[in-house]
Amino acid sequence: MFYDKYGVAAALARLPAGEVTECLPYSGLLAEGLDNFPLAYEQLLRQDVIILTDVAAASLDDNMAEMVKDYVQAGGGLVVCGGPWSLGKGQYADAKLGALLPVETVGKADFRSGDAPLECAAGEGLLDPLYWLWEQPRCYVRQQVKPRPGAQVRVSCGGYPVVVTGQVGKGRVAVIALTPLGNPLPGETPWWSWRHWPQELAKILGWTAGK
């Protein structure tokens, strides 16, 4: 869910050409999972970055989660994007994946919205703060997260952290707690429709991949 709204394909198109392996989450009567997830370390270690867009922690079984942990610690990249099935709502707090994140989640009731949209702003370093300042993309729904010590807040909305990065072993991890939900008013630019979002996301993906 939300793969298209997050603009992942458009962001990947801005990076050096490479092979993309898509893994679709499924939910059945007996289990949840990810179709097409690499089941051998040799396959997984060929990937530059793993991108989980609105994926519940339970979609990765214990073996998959252990593989992702080993992959990141060995130098791989991980990007976790929010949504109704991710972060707090996706029960990351008590899962192996949660320990890899540069943020703490706050439980299932982690969606936050207000009477007015919040302006998004980027800090110095990875992203281009002037793009954000000039065009002021808006956030309508975010997920509450708390950066861990040593993590870097790359984007905030109304002062709340929504893009946070950190390092685990030799690898890099990014959390995007922006959620592409809400009803923009005429004249407002939601972050997911903002013309510069794909290139800013590409910078995040490139950083996590160590490129």
WOLINHU-V661627 format. One record per run of one state. SS is the DSSP state (@ for helix, = for strand, . for the rest). FROM is the first residue (numbers start at 1). TO is the last residue. If there is no record, write none. Layout:
BEGIN
((SS & FROM & TO) (SS & FROM & TO))
END
This chain:
BEGIN
((. & 1 & 7) (@ & 8 & 12) (. & 13 & 24) (= & 25 & 27) (. & 28 & 31) (= & 32 & 34) (. & 35 & 40) (@ & 41 & 44) (. & 45 & 48) (= & 49 & 53) (. & 54 & 56) (@ & 57 & 59) (. & 60 & 61) (@ & 62 & 73) (. & 74 & 76) (= & 77 & 81) (. & 82 & 96) (@ & 97 & 100) (. & 101 & 102) (= & 103 & 105) (. & 106 & 110) (= & 111 & 112) (. & 113 & 117) (= & 118 & 122) (. & 123 & 128) (@ & 129 & 135) (. & 136 & 137) (= & 138 & 139) (. & 140 & 140) (= & 141 & 143) (. & 144 & 144) (= & 145 & 147) (. & 148 & 151) (= & 152 & 157) (. & 158 & 159) (= & 160 & 168) (. & 169 & 170) (= & 171 & 176) (. & 177 & 177) (= & 178 & 179) (. & 180 & 189) (= & 190 & 190) (@ & 191 & 193) (. & 194 & 196) (@ & 197 & 208) (. & 209 & 211))
END
